[in-house]
Amino acid sequence: MGGIRWLPRLIDKTRSALQGTLGSYLFGQSPMDRALLERLGLSHRAFAEIVADAFDDDAVLAALRARDPKGVARAREWSDALPQRSRVFLFIIDLDDGYIGGGWKLLKGPANVASGALTWTVKRLFPSRAARPIRESGHAGKANGESP
């Protein structure tokens, strides 16, 4: 999306966090999310406000461009290097999410167990409050398909 890998995933996780349906995913604790948001010049909370106010993914990208075009360019540069720099991490995520098949499917069970244990531990040790101000302020309307 807009030449920025990881952005669609972060938008989806943000919407889920705002709606209270995040499940086992991390929001506010993921180093990959933090790296992207750092390039965009945003905190998780500020990003959540943008997502909450946006009708769809394209509106999120438009808001990011309007807010800081150089931040979007930095995020695109970071994204271009992502497949090389984080190859193993991305492979594990794709395996865990079921995007990789073939003989690799044998590793899906252990990958799910390992990622579940890691996620559970991170959520307990470092609880996220990144979406809390949005929900409390009633800001999450458009992300839920409602008027704010």
Legacy VTK file of the C-alpha trace (Angstrom):
# vtk DataFile Version 3.0
C-alpha trace
ASCII
DATASET POLYDATA
POINTS 148 float
0.000 0.000 0.000
1.627 3.184 -1.169
4.855 1.220 -1.540
5.009 0.616 2.224
5.125 -3.014 3.251
3.737 -3.670 6.707
1.369 -0.687 6.544
-1.724 -2.770 5.649
-0.940 -5.195 8.476
-0.471 -2.339 10.944
-3.742 -0.712 9.847
-5.587 -4.027 10.317
-4.018 -4.572 13.746
-4.891 -1.002 14.731
-8.534 -1.440 13.731
-8.668 -4.698 15.652
-7.132 -3.043 18.718
-9.638 -0.197 18.526
-12.514 -2.673 18.288
-11.182 -4.893 21.058
-10.706 -7.861 18.706
-6.893 -7.952 18.479
-6.641 -11.518 19.717
-3.082 -12.826 19.846
-1.561 -10.025 17.738
0.596 -7.312 19.257
-0.301 -3.628 19.148
1.974 -1.171 20.882
4.581 -3.825 21.596
5.744 -4.974 18.141
9.263 -3.890 17.168
8.286 -4.009 13.474
5.311 -1.691 14.094
7.524 0.636 16.107
10.132 0.757 13.346
7.545 1.745 10.742
5.883 4.305 13.000
9.265 5.809 13.861
9.842 6.482 10.136
6.367 7.992 9.888
7.083 10.157 12.948
4.098 8.773 14.869
3.359 7.031 18.132
0.968 4.088 18.224
-1.659 6.368 19.774
-1.302 9.027 17.090
-1.479 6.355 14.385
-4.575 4.883 16.042
-6.251 8.311 15.890
-5.524 8.526 12.151
-6.919 5.039 11.581
-9.978 5.756 13.743
-10.745 8.873 11.703
-10.206 7.169 8.325
-12.988 5.444 6.408
-10.630 2.973 4.706
-6.970 2.121 4.116
-6.627 4.659 1.302
-7.813 7.401 3.639
-5.156 6.356 6.166
-2.462 6.642 3.496
-3.836 10.022 2.364
-3.770 11.278 5.968
-0.174 10.089 6.389
0.853 11.839 3.165
-0.904 15.054 4.176
0.617 14.965 7.649
4.227 14.328 6.640
5.171 13.497 3.029
8.814 13.033 4.083
7.708 10.537 6.724
5.948 8.503 4.033
9.138 8.628 1.939
11.197 7.446 4.945
8.714 4.630 5.533
8.975 3.611 1.870
12.797 3.463 2.125
12.530 1.363 5.293
10.019 -0.873 3.532
12.253 -1.390 0.500
14.936 -2.923 2.730
12.475 -4.980 4.783
12.543 -8.250 2.790
16.336 -8.503 2.991
16.767 -7.210 6.531
13.921 -9.197 8.119
13.690 -12.263 5.901
13.521 -14.825 8.732
11.056 -12.783 10.788
8.744 -12.326 7.794
8.988 -16.014 6.925
7.925 -16.998 10.449
4.989 -14.579 10.373
3.873 -15.847 6.964
4.195 -19.438 8.168
2.267 -18.671 11.368
-0.475 -16.874 9.405
-0.794 -19.794 6.983
0.577 -18.108 3.853
3.333 -20.670 3.315
2.428 -24.188 2.256
4.187 -27.243 0.930
6.574 -29.093 3.196
6.808 -26.023 5.408
3.323 -26.775 6.760
4.958 -29.255 9.123
6.481 -26.275 10.961
3.178 -24.405 11.299
2.232 -26.107 14.591
5.545 -25.391 16.314
5.550 -21.859 14.844
2.050 -21.245 16.263
3.075 -22.526 19.686
6.269 -20.441 19.725
4.582 -17.243 18.495
1.657 -17.762 20.884
3.987 -18.150 23.860
6.046 -15.135 22.819
2.972 -12.973 22.240
1.415 -14.031 25.552
4.645 -13.188 27.382
5.074 -9.801 25.684
1.453 -8.829 26.363
1.825 -9.687 30.060
5.203 -8.031 30.560
4.512 -4.951 28.406
0.759 -4.268 28.311
-0.246 -1.904 25.539
-2.243 1.211 26.217
-1.814 2.454 22.670
-5.501 2.254 21.704
-6.996 3.142 25.099
-7.288 6.944 24.663
-9.082 6.458 21.349
-11.752 4.155 22.775
-12.227 6.327 25.864
-12.637 9.486 23.804
-15.177 7.888 21.473
-12.838 8.566 18.548
-13.112 5.108 16.987
-16.310 5.821 15.049
-15.186 5.796 11.429
-12.975 2.757 11.929
-16.108 0.938 13.065
-18.200 2.278 10.186
-19.988 4.860 12.340
-19.920 8.615 12.481
-17.664 10.013 15.194
LINES 1 149
148 0 1 2 3 4 5 6 7 8 9 10 11 12 13 14 15 16 17 18 19 20 21 22 23 24 25 26 27 28 29 30 31 32 33 34 35 36 37 38 39 40 41 42 43 44 45 46 47 48 49 50 51 52 53 54 55 56 57 58 59 60 61 62 63 64 65 66 67 68 69 70 71 72 73 74 75 76 77 78 79 80 81 82 83 84 85 86 87 88 89 90 91 92 93 94 95 96 97 98 99 100 101 102 103 104 105 106 107 108 109 110 111 112 113 114 115 116 117 118 119 120 121 122 123 124 125 126 127 128 129 130 131 132 133 134 135 136 137 138 139 140 141 142 143 144 145 146 147
